[in-house]
Each structure stands twice: as structure tokens, then as C-alpha cells.
Amino acid sequence: MEGDDRMFSRVRVSAPSHVHAGNYDIEGSIGRLYGTVGLALGEPRLTLEASPSHSVEVEGGSRRREAEDLARLYLDKVGSRGCRLEGVKIRIYEEIPAHVGLGSTTALALSIGSSIYRICGLEPLDLRELAVTAGRSLVSALGLYSFEQGGLIVDGGFVRGERRPPPLVFRAHVPGSVKVVVALPERPIAKILDIKRREDELLARMPPMDPSMAGWASRVVLLGIMANAAEGRWGEAARWMGEFNRRLGEYWAGEQGGIYCCSEVEEIVRAMVDAGAWSGLQSSWGPTVYGLTPARRAASVLEAARRAVERVGGGKVWVTSVDNVGAVISSF
């Protein structure tokens, strides 16, 4: 077997969720596409434990079949590298809501893959190999870098025809003085799940992004977000993230029915900003919406978001910080 001689009897993984701010170049004339901006979140998290077994068993969570398929995929991979592991028992204690813009699928894949590789003593973990094995992080690597190190993340987009994750081009530690108020309205979830089922079809028919729009978005990422974050000007960075998200919503408006996925998200964004948030953003297709706010205003922004969510049919609202560590993996 490659790596360490010992096999661990138990591995625990606690992985952050993440939120998406947008993609800055869907025009592609420079040779790369998309380029993603986003944040790793302290809550919600995926927490699981894995141990060697004679078969594949998954307990807990709502995605057992998917978890079993991922486990078998990684068992085949470690088998090809000389690890004689018959099966694995996985117990899921906490999970990230699925397909709502919180990065649940990549977190699940990398957590299961990391636990199986660690049981086998295959070190150091190659997270890019784990992601590619599961077909993840080939367009946006936000989930990969959230798992690896957290923080504010900008990736450099993918090259057509190359099956590898986009490079990390910027990462910043986000201090505790910045809070993230997150809302997940219930009513739009069915619409978003339908969009996710048809995502490949929708992306295929999207018109090319106007080069001037890609140029504006890239400039905002470099000067509005990255430069301000590098100097600790978090209010300015957050405001530009909100404007970036809003303008990109205009590009997707034909498919999602407006700048935001739905009127519910629009109302929550407005409520957060009116209550003092620097900005409000939709994550991916939604319906997760989040506000970036100074800590001193977090309570009022949280309350405003709660009232807005109640007005639009209910859902979940919470406040968290940016996760600046990434996944925590413990071996026993």
C-alpha cells in the first residue's frame, strides 16, 4: 500500500459550506471561462465519521444513496493504489442542505474521499485528485478551495478541454468583524431544484457574455473585491461583491426570471441592505441569499432577514462567520 503502513480505525471530517458570488468571465476569449468568487461559511457544516467495514454502509443524512455511490467510487480508486479496504461505514451527523446554493455536493464528495484515503494512510491528501475522481470542481473550484483552506476565494477559471480544477488566484482571511447573515426561503426551493435538473441544458443555450461585461466584472473582481480585501477594507469589498452579484444577475435574468431567482430573494436582499448590511447576494441559482455586514449590525440585519423570510412564506435564517480554516480532518 502507498503512503503510511497503518490504517486508521476511524476518521472524522467537518467541512464548511460555501456561498457563491458570481463568475466574472463567461465570454472566454482569453482562453479561460467562468472564474468564480465566493466565501466558505462556518455554518452549516457537513460532519461525518468513517471506519473500515466489510461493506459500504451509510447511516444518517438525506443522501445515503449518493454517499454510497461516492464511497464505492473512492474505494475503487484506493484499491488501484494498493489499499485493501473491503468497505467503509459512514455516519453522517450534520449535513448541508442540498442543491440550494450552499455547496453540499462537493463537500460530501471531498469528505467521503478524504476519509477513505486517510483510513488507507494515503498521505498527503491530494484534494484535486479527489475532486476530479468525483467529477467535481472542473468548472468552479470554489468548493475545492473552501474545503482546502476557506476564506474569500477567487479561482482563475477553467481551460476548455482540460479536466482539472481551475487554479486558486486569490485567497483572503476574513476577520470575525465581518458577519454573514444567511437566509434560505422555503417557497422557491422547488423552482430551484427544477433549474438544477435542467442546468446543463440552460447553460448550453445561454448567449455568450458581452466582452464589455466580462471586462467590467473582471475589473471589479481585481480592484473592487481583491484589492480592498487585501487592505482590509471589508465594507468596500462587500459592497463591490453585492454590485458584482447584482449585475451578473442581469446576464442570467432570461433563465431565472429576473436579476434574482425570485421575488422572495429580491425582498430579502432589500431587507438586509435596508437594515445596514453592506450588501446582499444570491448564491448560485439560489434560493440561498446572504448579507455581508459588520458585526455590530449583525443582530439588526438578522432580525430584518427573519421578518422578510416570514413575509415570503417562511424558511431558515442564521448568522455565521467566514470559515478561514477549511475542513478539519481527525484520525483515530
C-alpha positions as CSV (number, residue, x, y, z in Angstrom):
1,M,0.0,0.0,0.0
2,E,1.2,3.5,-0.8
3,G,1.6,6.1,2.0
4,D,1.7,5.1,5.7
5,D,1.8,1.5,6.7
6,R,-1.0,1.8,9.2
7,M,-4.7,2.0,8.5
8,F,-6.7,4.3,10.8
9,S,-9.7,2.8,12.5
10,R,-11.8,6.0,12.4
11,V,-11.7,9.3,10.6
12,R,-13.9,12.3,11.4
13,V,-14.4,15.2,8.9
14,S,-16.0,18.5,9.5
15,A,-16.4,20.5,6.3
16,P,-17.7,24.1,5.7
17,S,-20.4,25.1,3.3
18,H,-19.8,27.9,0.9
19,V,-21.7,30.6,-0.9
20,H,-21.2,31.8,-4.5
21,A,-20.9,35.5,-5.5
22,G,-20.6,35.0,-9.3
23,N,-18.5,34.2,-12.3
24,Y,-16.5,37.1,-13.9
25,D,-15.8,35.8,-17.5
26,I,-18.3,33.7,-19.4
27,E,-17.0,35.2,-22.7
28,G,-13.8,33.2,-22.8
29,S,-11.7,35.0,-25.5
30,I,-8.6,35.0,-23.2
31,G,-8.8,31.2,-23.0
32,R,-10.4,30.7,-19.6
33,L,-14.1,30.5,-18.7
34,Y,-16.1,31.4,-15.6
35,G,-13.7,32.3,-12.8
36,T,-15.6,32.1,-9.5
37,V,-15.8,34.4,-6.5
38,G,-17.2,33.1,-3.1
39,L,-16.8,32.5,0.6
40,A,-16.5,29.5,2.9
41,L,-19.0,29.5,5.7
42,G,-18.7,28.3,9.3
43,E,-22.3,27.2,9.3
44,P,-23.9,25.0,8.1
45,R,-21.3,22.2,8.0
46,L,-21.1,18.6,6.9
47,T,-19.8,16.4,9.7
48,L,-19.2,12.6,9.2
49,E,-17.2,9.7,10.6
50,A,-15.9,6.8,8.6
51,S,-14.4,3.5,9.7
52,P,-13.3,0.3,7.9
53,S,-16.0,-2.2,7.2
54,H,-16.7,-5.4,5.1
55,S,-19.3,-3.5,3.0
56,V,-20.5,0.1,2.2
57,E,-22.8,1.3,4.9
58,V,-24.2,4.9,5.3
59,E,-26.1,6.0,8.3
60,G,-27.8,9.4,8.8
61,G,-28.3,12.2,6.4
62,S,-30.8,12.5,3.5
63,R,-28.4,11.5,0.6
64,R,-27.5,7.9,1.5
65,R,-27.6,6.6,-2.0
66,E,-25.3,9.3,-3.3
67,A,-22.9,8.8,-0.4
68,E,-22.8,5.1,-1.0
69,D,-22.0,5.7,-4.7
70,L,-19.2,8.1,-3.8
71,A,-17.8,5.7,-1.3
72,R,-17.7,2.9,-3.9
73,L,-16.0,5.2,-6.3
74,Y,-13.3,6.1,-3.9
75,L,-12.9,2.5,-2.7
76,D,-12.1,1.6,-6.3
77,K,-9.6,4.4,-6.5
78,V,-7.7,3.4,-3.4
79,G,-7.8,-0.2,-4.5
80,S,-6.0,0.7,-7.6
81,R,-3.3,2.2,-5.4
82,G,-2.8,-0.9,-3.3
83,C,-5.2,-0.3,-0.3
84,R,-7.1,-3.5,0.6
85,L,-10.1,-1.9,2.1
86,E,-13.3,-4.0,1.6
87,G,-15.8,-1.4,2.6
88,V,-16.5,1.6,4.8
89,K,-19.1,2.6,7.3
90,I,-20.0,6.2,7.2
91,R,-22.1,8.0,9.8
92,I,-23.4,11.5,8.9
93,Y,-24.1,13.7,11.9
94,E,-24.7,17.1,10.2
95,E,-25.3,17.9,6.6
96,I,-25.5,20.9,4.3
97,P,-28.9,21.5,2.6
98,A,-28.7,20.1,-0.9
99,H,-29.0,21.9,-4.2
100,V,-29.8,25.3,-2.7
101,G,-26.5,27.2,-3.3
102,L,-24.5,26.1,-0.3
103,G,-22.0,23.7,-1.9
104,S,-23.3,20.5,-0.4
105,T,-22.3,18.1,-3.2
106,T,-18.6,19.0,-3.4
107,A,-18.4,19.0,0.4
108,L,-19.9,15.5,0.5
109,A,-17.6,14.1,-2.2
110,L,-14.4,15.5,-0.7
111,S,-15.4,14.5,2.9
112,I,-16.0,10.9,1.9
113,G,-12.9,10.7,-0.4
114,S,-10.7,12.3,2.3
115,S,-11.9,9.9,5.0
116,I,-11.3,6.8,2.8
117,Y,-7.9,8.0,1.7
118,R,-7.0,8.8,5.3
119,I,-8.1,5.4,6.5
120,C,-5.8,3.9,4.0
121,G,-2.9,6.1,5.0
122,L,-2.6,7.7,1.6
123,E,-0.9,10.9,2.6
124,P,-0.6,13.7,1.9
125,L,-4.2,14.1,0.6
126,D,-4.5,15.2,-3.0
127,L,-7.8,17.1,-2.9
128,R,-7.6,17.8,-6.6
129,E,-7.4,14.1,-7.3
130,L,-10.4,13.5,-5.1
131,A,-12.4,16.2,-6.8
132,V,-11.6,15.1,-10.3
133,T,-12.4,11.5,-9.4
134,A,-15.9,12.5,-8.4
135,G,-16.3,14.9,-11.4
136,R,-16.3,17.9,-9.1
137,S,-14.6,21.3,-9.3
138,L,-14.0,21.2,-13.0
139,V,-15.9,24.4,-13.8
140,S,-15.8,26.2,-10.5
141,A,-13.3,25.3,-7.8
142,L,-14.9,27.2,-5.0
143,G,-16.0,24.0,-3.3
144,L,-12.4,22.6,-3.5
145,Y,-10.7,25.7,-2.1
146,S,-13.4,26.1,0.6
147,F,-12.7,22.6,1.7
148,E,-8.9,23.1,1.5
149,Q,-8.4,26.4,3.2
150,G,-11.6,28.5,3.5
151,G,-11.7,32.3,3.4
152,L,-12.6,34.6,0.5
153,I,-11.8,32.7,-2.7
154,V,-11.3,33.7,-6.3
155,D,-10.4,31.0,-8.8
156,G,-9.0,31.6,-12.3
157,G,-11.5,29.8,-14.5
158,F,-11.1,26.6,-16.4
159,V,-9.5,25.9,-19.8
160,R,-11.7,24.2,-22.3
161,G,-10.9,20.5,-22.9
162,E,-8.7,20.2,-19.7
163,R,-10.1,18.0,-17.0
164,R,-8.5,19.8,-14.0
165,P,-9.7,22.3,-11.4
166,P,-9.3,26.0,-12.0
167,P,-6.3,27.5,-10.2
168,L,-6.6,29.5,-7.0
169,V,-5.6,33.1,-7.8
170,F,-6.6,34.9,-4.6
171,R,-7.5,33.9,-1.1
172,A,-8.0,36.2,1.9
173,H,-8.6,35.6,5.6
174,V,-11.9,37.3,6.5
175,P,-11.9,38.6,10.1
176,G,-14.6,38.0,12.7
177,S,-15.6,41.6,12.4
178,V,-17.4,40.6,9.2
179,K,-20.5,38.5,9.6
180,V,-22.7,36.7,7.1
181,V,-26.4,36.6,7.6
182,V,-27.8,33.7,5.6
183,A,-31.5,33.1,4.6
184,L,-33.0,30.1,2.9
185,P,-36.6,30.8,1.9
186,E,-38.7,27.7,1.5
187,R,-41.1,28.6,-1.2
188,P,-38.6,28.9,-4.1
189,I,-36.8,25.6,-3.4
190,A,-39.0,23.6,-5.8
191,K,-38.2,26.0,-8.7
192,I,-34.5,25.9,-8.0
193,L,-34.5,22.1,-7.9
194,D,-36.1,22.1,-11.3
195,I,-33.5,24.5,-12.6
196,K,-30.7,22.3,-11.2
197,R,-32.2,19.3,-13.1
198,R,-32.0,21.3,-16.3
199,E,-28.8,23.1,-15.6
200,D,-26.7,21.6,-18.5
201,E,-29.5,22.5,-21.0
202,L,-29.8,26.0,-19.6
203,L,-26.1,26.7,-19.7
204,A,-25.8,25.3,-23.3
205,R,-28.3,27.9,-24.6
206,M,-27.0,30.9,-22.7
207,P,-25.7,33.6,-25.1
208,P,-22.0,34.5,-24.9
209,M,-21.3,37.2,-22.3
210,D,-20.7,40.6,-23.9
211,P,-16.9,41.3,-23.8
212,S,-17.6,44.6,-22.1
213,M,-19.5,42.9,-19.4
214,A,-16.7,40.4,-18.8
215,G,-14.2,43.2,-18.7
216,W,-16.3,45.2,-16.2
217,A,-16.7,42.1,-14.0
218,S,-13.0,41.2,-14.1
219,R,-12.1,44.8,-13.2
220,V,-14.5,44.7,-10.3
221,V,-13.0,41.4,-9.0
222,L,-9.5,42.7,-9.2
223,L,-9.9,46.3,-8.0
224,G,-13.2,46.3,-6.1
225,I,-13.0,42.9,-4.3
226,M,-9.4,41.6,-4.2
227,A,-7.6,44.9,-3.7
228,N,-10.0,46.1,-1.0
229,A,-9.9,42.7,0.7
230,A,-6.1,42.7,0.6
231,E,-6.1,46.1,2.5
232,G,-8.8,45.0,5.0
233,R,-11.4,47.4,3.5
234,W,-14.2,44.9,4.1
235,G,-17.0,47.3,3.7
236,E,-15.8,48.3,0.2
237,A,-15.0,44.7,-0.8
238,A,-18.5,43.6,0.4
239,R,-20.3,46.5,-1.5
240,W,-18.5,45.6,-4.7
241,M,-19.4,41.9,-4.2
242,G,-23.0,42.9,-4.0
243,E,-22.8,45.0,-7.1
244,F,-20.9,42.3,-8.9
245,N,-23.7,39.8,-8.0
246,R,-26.5,42.1,-9.0
247,R,-25.0,43.0,-12.4
248,L,-24.3,39.3,-13.2
249,G,-27.9,38.6,-12.3
250,E,-28.8,40.7,-15.4
251,Y,-26.9,38.3,-17.6
252,W,-28.8,35.3,-16.1
253,A,-32.2,37.1,-16.0
254,G,-33.6,35.4,-19.0
255,E,-33.2,31.9,-17.5
256,Q,-34.0,32.7,-13.8
257,G,-36.8,35.2,-14.5
258,G,-35.1,38.4,-13.2
259,I,-31.9,39.7,-11.6
260,Y,-32.6,37.2,-8.7
261,C,-34.1,33.8,-8.9
262,C,-37.4,35.0,-7.5
263,S,-39.2,37.8,-5.8
264,E,-38.6,36.2,-2.4
265,V,-34.8,36.6,-2.7
266,E,-35.2,40.2,-4.0
267,E,-37.3,41.1,-0.9
268,I,-34.7,39.5,1.5
269,V,-31.8,41.3,-0.2
270,R,-33.6,44.6,0.1
271,A,-34.5,44.0,3.8
272,M,-30.9,43.1,4.6
273,V,-29.4,46.2,3.0
274,D,-32.1,48.5,4.5
275,A,-31.1,47.1,7.9
276,G,-27.5,48.0,7.5
277,A,-25.8,45.2,5.6
278,W,-23.0,46.3,3.3
279,S,-24.6,44.1,0.6
280,G,-27.0,41.3,-0.2
281,L,-26.3,38.5,-2.7
282,Q,-27.9,35.4,-4.2
283,S,-25.7,32.3,-4.1
284,S,-25.6,30.5,-7.4
285,W,-29.1,29.8,-8.7
286,G,-30.5,30.5,-5.2
287,P,-32.6,30.4,-3.3
288,T,-29.9,30.9,-0.6
289,V,-29.4,34.6,-0.1
290,Y,-26.7,36.2,2.2
291,G,-25.9,39.6,3.5
292,L,-22.4,40.8,4.4
293,T,-22.5,43.0,7.4
294,P,-20.2,44.5,10.1
295,A,-20.5,42.5,13.3
296,R,-22.1,45.5,15.1
297,R,-25.1,45.4,12.8
298,A,-25.5,41.6,12.5
299,A,-28.3,41.4,15.0
300,S,-30.4,44.0,13.2
301,V,-29.7,42.5,9.8
302,L,-30.6,39.0,11.2
303,E,-33.9,40.3,12.5
304,A,-34.7,42.1,9.3
305,A,-34.0,38.9,7.3
306,R,-36.2,36.9,9.7
307,R,-39.1,39.2,9.1
308,A,-38.6,39.2,5.4
309,V,-38.4,35.4,5.3
310,E,-41.7,35.2,7.3
311,R,-43.3,37.6,4.8
312,V,-42.3,35.4,1.8
313,G,-43.6,32.1,3.2
314,G,-41.1,31.0,5.8
315,G,-37.7,29.3,5.8
316,K,-34.4,29.4,7.7
317,V,-32.3,32.3,8.8
318,W,-28.9,32.3,10.7
319,V,-25.8,34.3,11.2
320,T,-22.3,32.9,10.8
321,S,-18.7,33.9,10.1
322,V,-16.5,33.1,7.2
323,D,-14.6,29.8,7.7
324,N,-10.9,30.6,7.3
325,V,-9.6,27.0,8.0
326,G,-11.4,24.7,5.6
327,A,-12.2,21.1,6.5
328,V,-10.9,19.7,9.8
329,I,-9.9,16.0,9.4
330,S,-9.2,14.0,12.6
331,S,-7.8,10.4,12.5
332,F,-8.1,7.8,15.3
